[in-house]
Amino acid sequence: MPNSKDQILKKIREALIEPVALPFPKSEGNSPAVVPLAQDIEIEFAEKLTALQGKFAFCQNKKELSRQVNELISNSHWDKIFCLEPKIGSLIGETVPLATNQDALADCDVAITGCEYLVARTGSVVMSSAQLSGRNTSVYAPVHIC
């Protein structure tokens, strides 16, 4: 008596001998599954994020990032800033004290986090529970800077 593996392989061989017409012939096309981007990946991400009502600021280096974030904090008059990530906190400097515990998230004006990935095709920010800030930070904070 043949085992299950032999029965499955026998059915596959029989199916290969007698081909069947494609059930959805128009679904098989010659177009690629992923279309190459027409512009730089950074520009694509910025445009898609902006289309989703996000705001994008390009920074050449850490110094410029620090300057832009501190300027935004000052101009927006934010007093309660949530940030659990020491590397990001050090970029902001000591202009404003940072809340560094999860209890402070509910009362913060803004949360600043890193992310796992940025997806250029959709303008998405990928966050995971593996990060210090977790995934809920972007949901609970009224403003999220990533």
C-alpha positions in Angstrom: 0.0 0.0 0.0 1.5 3.4 -1.1 2.0 6.0 1.6 0.6 9.5 1.5 3.7 11.0 0.0 3.7 8.6 -2.9 0.0 9.2 -3.6 0.5 13.0 -3.7 3.6 12.6 -6.0 1.5 10.3 -8.3 -1.3 12.9 -8.6 1.3 15.6 -9.4 2.9 13.4 -12.2 -0.6 12.7 -13.7 -1.5 16.4 -13.6 1.7 17.3 -15.4 1.1 14.7 -18.2 -2.4 16.1 -19.0 -2.3 19.9 -18.8 -5.4 21.8 -17.9 -6.5 25.2 -19.3 -5.8 28.1 -17.0 -9.0 28.9 -15.0 -8.2 32.7 -15.2 -6.2 33.3 -18.4 -6.1 37.1 -18.0 -4.5 36.7 -14.6 -1.3 35.4 -16.2 0.4 38.4 -17.7 3.8 39.5 -18.7 3.8 42.6 -16.5 6.2 42.5 -13.5 4.8 42.1 -10.0 6.7 45.1 -8.7 7.1 48.1 -10.9 10.4 50.0 -10.6 10.2 53.4 -9.0 10.2 56.4 -11.3 12.2 58.5 -8.9 14.5 58.3 -5.9 13.3 56.2 -3.0 13.4 59.1 -0.6 11.3 61.3 -2.8 8.8 58.5 -3.4 8.4 58.0 0.4 8.0 61.7 1.0 5.3 62.0 -1.6 3.4 59.0 -0.4 3.6 60.0 3.3 2.5 63.6 2.4 -0.5 62.1 0.5 -1.5 60.4 3.8 -1.4 63.7 5.6 2.0 63.1 7.1 4.8 65.6 7.1 8.3 64.9 5.8 11.6 66.7 6.6 14.8 65.6 5.0 17.9 65.9 7.1 21.4 65.6 5.7 23.0 64.5 9.0 22.4 64.1 12.8 23.2 67.8 13.4 20.5 68.9 11.0 18.0 66.4 12.5 18.7 67.8 16.0 18.2 71.3 14.8 15.0 70.6 12.9 13.4 68.6 15.8 14.4 71.2 18.4 13.0 74.0 16.2 9.8 72.1 15.8 9.5 71.6 19.5 10.1 75.2 20.2 7.8 76.6 17.6 5.0 74.2 18.6 5.4 75.0 22.3 5.5 71.4 23.3 6.3 70.8 27.0 5.7 67.1 27.4 7.8 65.0 25.1 7.7 61.3 25.3 10.9 59.4 24.2 12.1 56.1 25.5 15.0 55.7 23.1 18.3 57.1 24.5 20.0 57.5 21.1 17.1 59.7 19.9 16.9 61.5 23.2 20.6 62.5 22.9 20.0 63.9 19.5 17.3 66.2 20.9 19.6 67.4 23.6 18.5 69.0 26.9 16.3 71.8 25.6 13.2 70.1 26.9 13.0 67.3 29.5 11.9 64.0 28.0 9.3 61.7 29.6 10.9 58.3 29.7 8.2 56.0 31.2 5.1 54.5 29.7 2.8 56.3 32.2 3.8 59.6 30.7 2.5 58.7 27.3 -1.1 59.5 28.1 -0.3 63.1 28.9 2.4 63.9 26.3 2.2 66.5 23.6 4.4 64.6 21.2 6.1 61.2 21.0 9.5 60.7 19.3 10.5 57.2 18.2 12.5 55.3 15.7 11.0 52.7 13.5 11.8 49.3 11.9 11.4 50.4 8.3 10.0 53.1 6.0 8.0 51.8 3.0 8.5 54.1 0.0 5.7 52.6 -2.1 3.0 53.3 0.5 4.5 56.0 2.7 4.1 53.7 5.7 6.1 53.6 8.9 6.7 50.1 10.2 6.9 49.8 14.0 7.1 46.6 16.0 6.8 45.5 19.6 10.6 44.8 19.5 11.3 48.5 19.7 11.7 50.2 23.1 8.7 52.4 22.5 6.6 49.6 21.2 3.8 49.9 18.7 1.3 51.8 20.8 3.3 55.0 21.0 2.3 56.2 17.6 -1.4 55.6 18.4 -1.7 57.3 21.8 0.4 60.4 21.2 -1.4 63.3 19.6 1.7 63.9 17.4 4.3 61.3 16.4 7.7 62.1 15.2 9.6 59.2 13.7 
